Amino acid sequence: MKMQVLNKKNMELEPELKLQDEPKQELKDEPKLLEYYKQTVEFYEHIADCYNLIYPDHIKESKRLFMELEQLFKEKGIRTALDAACGIGYDMSLLCEMDIEVSGIDISQSMVSKTISNFKNSYEISPIVKQLDVRLLTESIFDNKFDLVVFRGNTFSNILPNEIPLVLENLLSVVSDDGILLIDYRDGNEQILENKQFELRGLFCDKDKGQLLDSYYFITHSKKLNIPYNVEANVNLLLFNETKEKIKKKWSIKSHYVDPNIINNYLKKIGTPYQYVKNVEGLPYLRTIIITK
Ligand SMILES: C[S@@+](CC[C@H](N)C(=O)[O-])C[C@H]1O[C@@H](n2cnc3c(N)ncnc32)[C@H](O)[C@@H]1O
């Protein structure tokens, strides 16, 4: 079983992968979606087609993390997993490679469609992947609970701070007894202090394919932890094959700093054991937490 999205060579723009100006799907008419969540959905709808160009290292970092956790997964007998913010299915694919039966949800329909088609092209299985806001995740959405639930990629920055406890509660509600919840977030205190305005996300040149790519974030920090900061994701792709095409794209999203106290206080309050995982190389101030039930 081999999955296409795992391969670096797959970071090339496939013919059908056109960087688009407009989202493919109409956004669902969801009157309850606040402005913050609307702009989150819009951002991810736009970037779904070039996710692997903006986040080429995500899969490497996930791979290192899952290798580190493999023994624990075995000890705990992890057989099923849910990625509650699955993106295009990177983490799901790695867990699938570990013979874990995977399912996914994502707030963006384009991400869901990408995950489904990636799995269709690469595996002989069709996982259940649903378009769903994690804030609406309940026990009744799936037939069974999961041995492992993951919510990674700093997705808590896409959740309003006062709704973080609700999201933690929802995530834990679908973890089976003796199961694991695996979350991560960037420590907002450190992030705001460092005030780092530029972050290189991807840089590669493939002579054979005739591609040169750079992708980066411009980050405009705010002065307070409770005020969202702005991330501008930039992608520049130069095709130096016959087409000589230049693709330059940027999209912006407002994100919230994640206040570690909100997460820690909630976990302390409910008394569920948790521990930090030694940070694998990768993103700065990333905290990864294993919560056992
Ligand atoms: C950085 S990605 C997560 C990485 C993903 N686990 C992977 O393996 O590539 C963040 C994802 O979270 C999704 N997302 C953001 N807010 C969400 C919400 N409220 N509910 C569910 N998904 C959400 C986005 O659409 C995006 O696909």
The ligand as an SDF file (V2000), in Angstrom:
LIG
                    3D

 27 29  0  0  0  0  0  0  0  0999 V2000
   -3.0390   22.4170    9.3970 C   0  0  0  0  0  0  0  0  0  0  0  0
   -4.4430   21.5040    8.8740 S   0  0  0  0  0  0  0  0  0  0  0  0
   -4.4210   20.0330    9.8230 C   0  0  0  0  0  0  0  0  0  0  0  0
   -3.3950   19.0430    9.3510 C   0  0  0  0  0  0  0  0  0  0  0  0
   -3.9480   17.6860    9.0280 C   0  0  0  0  0  0  0  0  0  0  0  0
   -4.1860   16.9240   10.2420 N   0  0  0  0  0  0  0  0  0  0  0  0
   -2.9760   16.9060    8.1270 C   0  0  0  0  0  0  0  0  0  0  0  0
   -2.7070   15.7350    8.3880 O   0  0  0  0  0  0  0  0  0  0  0  0
   -2.4840   17.4820    7.1320 O   0  0  0  0  0  0  0  0  0  0  0  0
   -5.7350   22.3710    9.5610 C   0  0  0  0  0  0  0  0  0  0  0  0
   -7.1020   21.8510    9.0730 C   0  0  0  0  0  0  0  0  0  0  0  0
   -8.0490   22.1830   10.0680 O   0  0  0  0  0  0  0  0  0  0  0  0
   -9.2770   22.4270    9.4360 C   0  0  0  0  0  0  0  0  0  0  0  0
  -10.1240   23.1620   10.3810 N   0  0  0  0  0  0  0  0  0  0  0  0
  -10.0090   24.4500   10.8020 C   0  0  0  0  0  0  0  0  0  0  0  0
  -11.0040   24.7430   11.6650 N   0  0  0  0  0  0  0  0  0  0  0  0
  -11.7280   23.6130   11.8260 C   0  0  0  0  0  0  0  0  0  0  0  0
  -12.8920   23.2880   12.5760 C   0  0  0  0  0  0  0  0  0  0  0  0
  -13.5110   24.1960   13.3570 N   0  0  0  0  0  0  0  0  0  0  0  0
  -13.3800   22.0290   12.4960 N   0  0  0  0  0  0  0  0  0  0  0  0
  -12.7850   21.0920   11.7130 C   0  0  0  0  0  0  0  0  0  0  0  0
  -11.7070   21.3570   10.9530 N   0  0  0  0  0  0  0  0  0  0  0  0
  -11.1770   22.5920   11.0020 C   0  0  0  0  0  0  0  0  0  0  0  0
   -8.8800   23.2020    8.1980 C   0  0  0  0  0  0  0  0  0  0  0  0
   -9.8670   23.1800    7.2030 O   0  0  0  0  0  0  0  0  0  0  0  0
   -7.5950   22.4880    7.7890 C   0  0  0  0  0  0  0  0  0  0  0  0
   -7.8320   21.5030    6.8230 O   0  0  0  0  0  0  0  0  0  0  0  0
  1  2  1  0
  2  3  1  0
  2 10  1  0
  3  4  1  0
  4  5  1  0
  5  6  1  0
  5  7  1  0
  7  8  2  0
  7  9  1  0
 10 11  1  0
 11 12  1  0
 11 26  1  0
 12 13  1  0
 13 14  1  0
 13 24  1  0
 14 15  1  0
 14 23  1  0
 15 16  2  0
 16 17  1  0
 17 18  1  0
 17 23  2  0
 18 19  1  0
 18 20  2  0
 20 21  1  0
 21 22  2  0
 22 23  1  0
 24 25  1  0
 24 26  1  0
 26 27  1  0
M  CHG  2   2   1   9  -1
M  END
$$$$
